[in-house]
Amino acid sequence: MIDIALLGFIALVLTLGLKRPFAWVLAYIYIDVVAPQKIGWGIIQSVPVSMIAFAAAFGGWLLLDNKQGSRFTLRQGLIALLLGWCFFTTQTADFPVEAATKWAWVWKALVFALFLPLTLRTRLRIEAAVLVMVLSISTIIINGGIKTALGSGGYGALSLLVNDNTGLYEGSILSTAAIAVIPVALWLARHGTVFKPDRWVKAFAAGLIFACLLIPIGTAARTGLVCIGVLGVLMLRSAKRRFLYAALAGVALLVAVPFLPQSYLARMNTIADHEGDESASTRVQVWNWTLDYVAENPLGGGFDAYRSNKFTYETRTVIGEGNNRTIKSEVVTDHGRAYHSSYFEMLGEQGWPGLFLWLLLHGLGLWQMERIRWLFGRRKAEGEEGTATWQWGLATALQQAQVVYLVGALFVGIAYQPFIFMLIGLQCALWAYVRRTEYRPAKAQFRRVAPEKPAAASV
């Protein structure tokens, strides 16, 4: 029954695309985020819904859609360069079979991020893409938030829509994405036009944000706690009443702590003492190994190059309480451990050239969103409220989401995460839209201007 419902919904959206080809772009966003083919149990798993929507989105834009206003930006060029470099390193990868498996989904994420801004040429399309992205990931987040509130959860124990620990269904990745989506959801609740910001929309946004904050608790992901702190600081920058906002956040934290599970608090304590946690200690060793590896292989080893690592390290665990505390040391030998950091993931797999392109891509995004904030913030300060505030708000939300991602990426290997590359695509679209609608150079005047006639004398 689930398969029929999912296939029926996808078929309905694809049918709507015959009238409005842009609907196919939205269909692919939904399928790529939610992965309905993993939710079903029967026929939907044998139907290549992702590839069908992918081909429909590209074919519909190429053959049927109006391309007036489409712009190719510098950052799309960087995505194309990164795509080409990843293809090159895949051909020379240390582990060709594993590299080909990862390349099979990475290239689609990069190509779609390169393609998406070309379709988002109006405000309505930009908002529609943002709305579908938020609603799609909220399908996963609300499910996890409800289960967390009911007492289900724990590190590696929170059951989501599918029995799969990859992509957005992995705890640390979902925690990072859930916190990153909060400012974007707030923007929709304030400036949305598809669903106008009435009390029902704001109530849903409040519930979604609460569910987003529950995800790091349900997954016991330390990365999520760090991301919450970073987002709280970022939102102070745009808050009108900063001291009131900070005070309310502090009170909310004090009220929430007694209700947090002891298992969650114990795991959060390992942030300060990584030597007592094998997972955290392993990350440090993998990072050191990666630096040594690229010293000999500056162009990287291709996807999954980490499989060749092997190292020995010592962990220290405190046993007992009070005066009876003792420290137990244990020597651990490990091999084939993942990077657990997007920065080291890019460095180990794509070398220094790939890391440079990736950092430049994100650095330009932060700068472009700041430029848009400055442009419309200046107008706001001069009293020109109008409809221009939606650009300022969206630029702020996308910038905050990107900073949260970049901080979370320090501890999670999500360098090629499709959802994050969709956010990059939104940034490129917003930048192109603002450049097209706001920066209009004066055209040269070649015609001769007629002299003004003298005014008639008054009687």
N, C-alpha and C positions, 0 to 999 in steps of 0.2 A: 504493500500500500504506500509506503514511504517512497519507493522508487517511482511509482506512478505519479504521485504528487510532485516530486522534484522534476521529473521529466516533463510533466504537464506545464509547470511553471516556466521552465527553460524554453519549451516549445512556444509558449504564449509570447514571451519576450522576443524570441527570434522571429515570430510572425509579425509582431509590431514593427520590427526592423524593415519589413518590406515597404512600409509607408514612411518610416523615419529611420534611415540607416544608422544614425547615431545610437539607436537603442542596442545595436549589436556591440558597440563599445562598452556600454553599461553592462550588458550581459556577460562579457568576458571579465569585467572587474568583479562581478558577483561570483562567478565560477572560480576565478583565480584566488579569491580571498577565502570563500567558504569551503571550496572543494566538495560540492554536493555528491560527486562520484564516490567519495569515501564514506559519505553518510549512509547511502543506500546499501542494500545487501544483495540485490539481484541484478536485473538487467542493466541498471544504470552504470554498473562497474564495467560493463563491456562496451558501452557507448562512449566514443571519444568526444565528450561534450566540450572539453576545454579546447581541443584542436578545432572543432566545428565553429565555436564562438570566435576563436582567434582568427581563423580564415575569413569568417563573415565580417568581422570588424575591419580587417584590412581591405578586403574586397569591396565592402560597402562604401568605405571612404574613397577608395581609388576610382570606382566606377560610377557611383551614384550620388555621393555627397558633394555639396557645394564647398569649394576650397577657398572662397574669397575670405581674406583675413588670416589665412594660415601663414605662420612664420616659422622659419628654422633658426633656432637660437644657438649661441655659442656652447651652451651646456649640452644641447643635443649632439653637437659635434664631439664633445668630450665623451659622451656616452658611446658614440659610434667608435671612437678611438679605443675606449676601454673594451668594447665588444670585440674589435679586431685583435687587440692584444691578448684577450682571454682565449680567442680562437688559436692564436699562434702558440701560446703556452700549452694548450691542450694537445697540440700535435707533437710536442716534445716533452710531455709530462712524464714524471717518474713512474706513475702508475696509470698506464693508458686506459685500462678498462674502467677503473673507478673515476678517472677524470672525465671520460666520455659520459658516464652516468650523471655526473653533476652538471656537465655542459648542456645536457639535454633540457634542463629547466632554467639554467642561468641565461642562456641566449634568449629565451622567450621573455624573461623579465627585463632584460636590457633593451630588446627590440621594442617591446610594448611601451617602455618608458620613453624611448626615442620617438615613437609614433603618436603617443597619447596627446602631446601638446598641439599637434597638427589638427586634431579634431575639436579642441576646446577653444573656439574662436569667439565665443560670446559669453556674457555673464551667465546666462541660463545654462549653457553647457558646462561651464566650470562648476557652477553650483550643483548641477545634476551629478557630475562625477564625484564631487565631495560627498554629496548625500548618499549615493550608492556605496561608496567606500565605507562611510561611517555605519550605515545600516547593516552592511555585510559583516563587518568585523564585530558589530554589536550582537549579531547572532551567536557568536562564540562567547563573547564577553558576558552577556546577560546569563547565558546558560551556566558558565563557570561561577558568576557572582551569586546566583541563587543557590547553587550547591555549596558554595563556601559559607553563605549565611546559615544554611541548614546544618552546618557542622561537618560537611564532607570536604576533604582536602588534605594537604600535607605534601611534603616534597616528593614529587613523582607519583602522587596518589590521586590528584584531582582528575576526575573523569569528565572529559568534555564531550563534544558531539561524536567524536570518532575515537577508536582505540588506536591512535597513531601519535607518536611522539616526535613528529617532524613539522617543519614550517611553523605556521601560527598556532599549531596545536601543541608545541613544546612550551613548557612552563616559563622559562626565562624569556623566550622570544615573545610570547603572548603578553607577559608582564610589561616588557618594554613598549610593545605596540599599544597596549591598553592605556598606558599613561601618556604616550605620545598623541593619542587620538582625542584626549580630553579638550585641549584648546580648539581643535577643529570642530568638535561637537558644540562647544560654547559659541563658536562663530555662527554655526547654523541656527542655534537657538536665538541669536540676536539679529542676524541679518538675512536669514533665509527668506526666499520668496516662493519656493515650491510649497512648503508648509510654513505659513506665516507665523511669526513668533507670538502665538497666543498662550494661554495658561497650560493647555494640553501639551504643546510642543516643549515648553519650558519644564513641565513636570517630567516628560519623557527624558529630556536632556539631563535633569537632575538625577533621575534613576539610573541612567546609563553611566554618568560620572561616578556615582556611588558603586556601581558594579565594577567599573574600571579600577577603583581604589581597592576593591576586595580581591581582585585577581592576584596581586602580589602576595596577599595573605594566603589565599587558597593554594597557590603553587609553591609557597615558602621560598620565593625567589629573592635573593639578596639584591639582585639587579633592580628589581621593581622598587624596593625601598629607596635606593639611591636616586632612581628616576623621579620618584615622588618629591623628594627633597629638592632636586634640581628644578622641577616644574614649579614648585612653590616659590622659589627664589625668582624665577623668570617672570611669574605672574605679578610679582611685586612691582616690576618695572612699568607695567601698564595699568595697575590699579589706581583708581582715583583717591581712595582713602587707604594708603599703604599701612599706616599704623593700626587701623581698625582691622584690616585684612590679616595682618600678622598676628594680632591678638586673638582673633577668632580661630586662626589656624592652630595656635598654641593651645587654646582651650580644647579644641576638637581632638588634638593629639593626646592631651591628658585624660580626656574622657574615654578615648578609644583603647588606651593601653591595657586597662584592667580586663577588657573583653577579648584580648588577643590570646590565641592558644599558646601554651607554654612551649610547645614544640617549635612554633614560629619564632618566639623570642629567643630560644636557645640557638636556633640557626642564625638569627640576625647578629648574635653576639660574636659569631666567627668572623664578621667583617673586620673587627679590631684585631683579632688574633688568627691570622690565616694559617699559622704553623700548626694549630690544633685541628685543622680541617684538611682531610686528604684531598678533597676536590680543589680547594683554594691553593694548596701547596703544589698540586700538579700543574696548575695554570702557570705559576711562576717558573717552574722548570721547563714547560713547553715554550714559554716566551724566550727564555735564555737559549734554548736549543734553536729556535727560529733565527735568532740573531747570528748564531754561529753558522747556521745553514746558509743564510743569504750572504754571509761573508765569502763563502766559496761558490755560491750560485746566485749572483746578483740579479739575474733575470727570473728567478723563481723556479719552482719545480712543478708548476701546473696544479690543477685541482687535486685535493687530498694528498698533498706532498707530506703532510704530517705523519703519514703511515710509516715512514722510515725512522721516526724518532724513538729513542730509547735512553733512559736515564735512571739514576738512583738518587734518592733524596731521603731525608730524615723528617719524620713528623713527631710532634710532642703533644701529649694529651694529659690534661690535669685530672687526676683521680682523687675522689674524696672531697671533704669540705672542711672549712676552718683550719685548725692546726694539724689536721690529719691529711692535708693535701699532699699528694706526691705527683711528680711528673714522670710519665712513662714515655720513653723514646722508642721509636720503631723505624727501622730502615726498610724502605719500600722501593722495589724496582718495577718500573712501568715502561710500556712502549705503545706506540700507535695511538697516542692521545691527541684529541682535537685541540685546536688553538684556543678556544674559549675567549677569543677577542677578534673583532673584525679587522682591527689594524694589523695584527700579526697574521691573520688569515690572508689578507691582501698581500702582505709582505712575503710570506712564505710561498704563496701560490703564484703570485704575479710579479714578485720581485720589486725592486725600487721603481721601475717605470709604472707598473700597475698601481702601486701605493700612491705615487705622485698624482696620477690621473684621478684616482678616487678622492684624494684629499682636495685636489683643485676643484673637482666637481662639487663637493660639499661646501668648500670655502666660498666659491662663487655664489652658491645658493644663499648662504647667510648674508653675503654682501648685497645681493640683489633684493632680498626681502627687506633689508635695512634701508636701502635706497627708496623703496616704495613706502615704507613707514615714514621716512623723512619727508617725502614729497607730499603725502596726504596729511601727515601730522602737521606740517607747516600750514596747510590750508585750514585744518581744523582749528589751529591756534589763531588764525586770522578771522575766524567766525564763518568760514565757508563750509558748513556742515553738509547740507545736501545729501546726495546719494554716494558721494565719494568715500564715505567712511567704510563701506564694505571692502574696498581694496585695502585700506589700512588694516582693518580687522583680519582679513584673510592672510595678508602678508605676515602679520604678527603671529597668527595661529600656526601657519606653516613654518615660520622660523622657530617658534617654541617647540613644535613637534620634532623638527630636525635636530635641535640642540639636545632634546631628551634622547633621541635615537643615538646621536654621536656619543653621549655619555654612557648609555646602555651598551653600545657597541664595544666599549672598553672591555667588557666582561662576557660578551656573547658573540659567537661567530655568525653574524647576520649581515656581512658585507654586501651580499647579493639579494637580500630579502625582497621579494617582489612587491610587497605592500609598501615598503620604504621607497622603492624606485617609482611607485605610483605617486607618492608624495612629491618626489623630485619632478615628475612629469607635470604635476599641478603647479609647482613653482615656475617651471619653464613656461607654462601656459599663461599664468598670471603676469609674468614679466613681459611676455610678448604682447599680451592684451594691453597692458599699461603703456608700453612703448608705442603701440599703434594708435591708441586713443588719446594719449596725453602729449607725446613728443612729436609734434607736427611741424617740420621745418617750413619756414616761409618760402613760397614759390617765387622765383624771379619774375619780375614784371617787365615784359618787353614792349608792351603797347604804350603808346603815348597818352599821358593823362591830359584831358582837356582842361584849359584854364577856367576858373570859376567866373561866372558872369557877375558884374557889379549889381548890387541890390538896387531896386527901384526906389526913387526918392519918395518919401512919405508925403502925403498931401497935408 
